[in-house]
């Protein structure tokens, strides 16, 4: 039985989270976006669609992903740290949750060609994976810089049958890949654009968050089993566009007792010109179809971002996260390259888990904020570090991150 879609997020019918959001798109995309919005609200409440989606999450992705109490890490920081193990999903990150939901929606809409953008490559791999599963044509745009530093994921996408289009404009990273994917969409408006994060024109931020909300849904159930209550004291996740954070925060947003912390990529430092700390260094602007916080010059030109993490190397943030931060609902903490790398090596040496560089930024919060002994701290470990081994190994030689517990 179908019901009316329930807007759990603080978003209105035009796609605004307070003053952020909306749909700032070329006229040629109006019809495509309207059809997408209609289809999403229809199928999000369709029993058959949700049954197929949930079955694939269980049987194909391997959900629920574990909620693991990191005992040695908890002892080191004298608090209670739980890791939501999205790194154990099929394809190695949270991105598969949205890819499955989006491609299922595309099939319901009769689409046969899928386009996507990717930075760290995890969204590209997830989209290519689901397209292979469902026998759909897949083209992934990826910056040439990211192709060089994320070769394992490029190889996976090609093996899965996707066409990987290198992008040589700008910084040759995620922003530029998104630009090219949107250009493709404008030229082929009947294609289905699978956006990998909570960015873009409405309904994408809400849609991606909805498909990622399984993360916080599981956290609540798993905490109840672990400690006898559903709600932690803190939920921590990294933000670039912010899809993993949106999923981890989703079912806690309306509970002010749960503190939400978003870790953004400070790069070489928020006061340098090599940063991706949008909430610190940005201002209100429009990027990739929505109004949000953007790193830009006074006349509106995009400032090229920098981060050691390809997935956080983005000059904007999703409108939901811009709203949560500016309204005081979330706390944004900038984490530098060095702080993220130190946190990654700490987790590896204490728990035997190698995190993605994106997730390492969330772990970096542990060294920047004091938690009480009785606090329950959930960190969304959004991806595994296989793709980042070249970066990690290149830094091992200096021994600066060879930490002792």
N, C-alpha and C positions, 0 to 999 in steps of 0.2 A: 504494500500500500504506500502511495506517495504522500508526502506532507509538504508544507511550505518550508523552504530553506530557512533555518534559524541562524541569524548573524550572531555568532558567539563573540566574534571580535568587535571592537568598538568602531564599526565602519557604517557609513550611511549608504543609501541606495545608489549614490553617485560615485561611491568608492573612496570617500574621504574619511581619513582618520584624523578628526579635528580639522586642521588646515592642510594636512598632507594627503596626497593620493590623487584621485581623479584619473582621467584618461586624456592625455594630450597626444593625439595621434594624427597622422595625415588622413585626409578625407578618404583615400582609397582603402583604408583599413577599417572604416566605420562599420561596414556590414560584417566583416569578419569578427570584429570584437563584439558586436551586438549578438551575433549567432553564438559565439563562445560563451558569453554571459548567460544567455538563455539556456544553452545546453548544460552548463555547469550547475546552475540552480535547479534544473530539472533532474539531472542524474545524481546529484549529491544526496537526493532524498529517495532515489529509486532503489528498491530492495534488491532487484536482480543485479544492478550495477555494483552496489556495495557488497553484495555477497561474492561476486567475482573478484572484486578488489581485495577483500579481506582474505579470500581463499588463496590468492596469489601471494599476499604478504606472508601468510602462514607457510604455505607449501613450497613457494619458489624463493622468497627472500629469506625465510627462516625466522620470522617473527613469532613471539615477542623477542626482541633483543634483551639480553640479560641486564639486570641492574645489580652491579657488583660492588660490594663494600671493599674498598681498597684499604686493607688493614695497615700495611706498612706506611702508606702515604698518610693515612689518618693519624697514625702514631707520630709521624714526623711533624705534622702541623697541629697536633693535639686537638683534633676535632673529628667529626664523623663524615667521611667523604665516600660518596657513592658515585660510581661511573655508569652512565647509561651507554651501553656498549653498541652504539650504531656502527662501530668499526667491524662488527661481526656479521653485518648484513651481507647478502650476496652483492658483489661488486665493491664492497669495502667501505661504504659510507651511507649516510642517510638519504642521498640523492635518489636512490632506487624507489623510495616511497612515493615521491612525486612523479617520477618517470612512469611508473605503472599506472597511477591514477590518470595522468594526463594522456597517455597513449590509449588507454581504454576509452577515455572520453573522445579522443580523435577518431577511433574506430566507430563509436556510436554516431559520430557526425559524418561518417562516410569518407573521411580523409585517407589518402594513400601515401602522401609525402610528408615527412616530418623534418623540421629544421630545429636546430638547437645551437646554443652558444656554450662554451665551457672555458674555465680558467685553469683550475688545477686538474681538470680532465675527468673528475668523478661524475659530474653531471653528464658529460659527453658519453662516458662509458655506460652509465645507467640507461641513458636514452637509446644508445646503440644496442644495448642488451635487450631491452624491451621490444625494440623494432625488429630485431632478429627473431625473438620469440613469436611476434605477431605478424611477421612477414610483410614489413612496411619499409619503404625507401627512407633512408636516413642520411642527412647532411649535417655535419657539425662544424661550426666556425670556431677557430682557436687561434689566438695570437701567436705569431712566430716565436716570440720570446718564451711563451708558455710551452709551445711544442718542443723547444730545445730542452727546457728544464723538467718536462713531464713526459719523457719518451715512453716509459712503460704504459701509460694510459693511452698515448697515441697509437701504440702498437695493438693494444687491446681493441680500441675502436675499429681499426682497420681489419683486424681478424674477425670482428663481429659483422663486417660487411658495410660499415658506415663510410661515407666519403668525408674525409677530414680536410677542410678548406683552411689553409694558412692565411692569416691576416697580417699585413705588413705595414699598416698605417699606425700613426700615433706611437704609443709605447709598446705596441704589439702584444697587448695583454687583454684582460677580460673586457674592459670598456670597449676596446676596438673590435673584439669578436662580437660583442652585443650589437654594435653599430652595423656590422656587416650582416648579421642575422636579420636585423630589422629591415635593411635594404632588400635582402632576398625576399622577405615577407611582403614588402611593398610591391615587388615585381611579380610575386606569385601569391596573391592574397588568399588563394584557395588551399595553400599549404597550411599545416598546423604547426605553429611555433610553440615548442615546449620550452618555456623559460625555467631556468634552474633555481631561481631564488625568488624571494618575496618582493620583486621589483617589477617595473613595467606598468602598463595601463591597467586599470580596473577591467576585468576581475582577477588578473593574475596574482596580485599580492594576497588576496583573500583565498583564492583557489589553491595556490601552492601551500599556504599555511594550513588549509584544511587537509590536504593530503599528507602533510607532515605532522598533523595533530595527534596521530597515533603514538608519537613519542611520549607526550605528556599524559595521554590516556593510559599508557602502560606504566609510566612512572608511578601514578597514583595507585594503581592496583598492586604493583610490586612493593611499594613502600608499606602498604597495608599488610602485606605478607611478612616483610622484614621487621617492621617496628610497631605494627599495630595502628598506624595512622597514615592517612593518604597524603598529607601535605608536608613537604620539607620546609626548612627555614630559608634556604637559598636554592635557586636554580641558576646555574652559570652556563653560558654558551657564547661562542664567538659570533661576531657579526661582520659580514661584508655587506652583501645584499640581505642576508639574515634568515635563510630558510630553516636551518637547523635550530636556530634560536626561537624562531616563530613556533616551530613544532614543540620544542621543549617548554616554552612559556604558555602555550595556548590555553590549557585548562586551568592555569593558575592566575591568569591575568585579572580576573575579577575577585581575587582573594588577596587583599593587601597584606595579610600576614605572611605570605610567601614573597620574599624579596627576590627580585629579578636582576641579574647582573649580566650585562653584555660586554664582552671583551672585544675591542676593536684594534686593528693593526696599527701600531704607532711607528713601525718601520725603524728608522734610525733615531726617532724622537719626534714628539709632536711639535717642537719648535724648530724643526729642520724642514728643508724642502724635499725630504725623502720620507714621506709618511703616507698612510692611508687612513688616518684617524679622522674620518668625516665628521663625526659629531663634535669633535674638538676644533677642527680646522675649517669646517664647512659653513655654509650659509644657505638660506632657503633658495631653491632653484628648481628647475625642471630637467630631468634626465631620463631618457629611455621611456618616456610616456607617462611619467607621474611627477607630481610636485613633492619634493622631499628635501633633505639636507644634502648639499652637493659641495665638493671641493672645487671652487671656481674663483676667477679673478673678479674685481669689482664690476667689470663690464660683461660678466657672464661666460667667459671662456673657461673650459674645463682645465683644471690643474691636474697634470699627470700624477697618479698616485704611485707609491712604492711600498712594497712589503716583501719579505723573504717568502711569504706564502702566496702562491699564485691564486688561490681561491679567495683571498681577502684583498687583493690588489685591485680595488674598485673605488672610484671617486664619489660614490654615493652610498646610500643605505636605504633599505626598504621603508616605505612611508609608515608602516606599523611601528617600526623601531624608532623612527624620528618622533612619532607621536608619544610612544611610551617614555622616551628619554626626556623630551621637552615638557611633558606633563608631570614628570617626577615619578612615574610608575616604575621605571627601570633606572638602574645606575649604570653608566657607561664608564668602563675603565680601560684606558689605552695601555697596550702591552707591546713593548719593543721587540725587535727581532731577537736580541740577546736574551731578553726575559723569556720569550717563548721557547727558544732553543734550550735554555737552562731547564725550563719546566719539562720539556720533552725528554731530555736525558734523565731528569729526576724520576719521571714515571717509568721509564724503561728500566732503570737500575733498581727501583723499589718494587715494581709490580710485574715486570716482564712483559710490558705492553708498549709497543712502539706506536705513538699517535701520529696522525697527520699533522703537518705544520699548522693547519687551520685550528685543529683541536688544541694544539699546544698553547695557543693564545688564551683559550679558556682556562687551561691549567695554570697559566702564568698569573692569574688573579690570586692564587693561593699565597704568592709571595708579596702581594700588594695590599691585601686586606686581612685584618685580624678577625678570626672566627672564634666563638666561644667553644668551650669543651663539649657542651651538650648540643651544639648546633648540628642539624642534619643538612649537609651540603651536597647537592646533586650537580654533577658536572656532565654536560652532554659531550661524550667522546664521539664527535661526529664522523670521524673517519680514521682509517689505519694508515700507517706511515710508509707502506711499501713504495708508493710513488715518490716519496721524498728521500729515499735512501742515498741518492747521489749527493744531495745537499747535506744530509747528516754526516756522511762519510768524509766529505770535503772539509768539515769542521772538526772532525775527530783528531786530525793531525796536530792541531794546536793544543789539544788536551784541556782547553778551557772549560769544556762542558763535561769532562770526565769526572762526574760528581761522586762523592762518597755520601752514603746515607747518614 
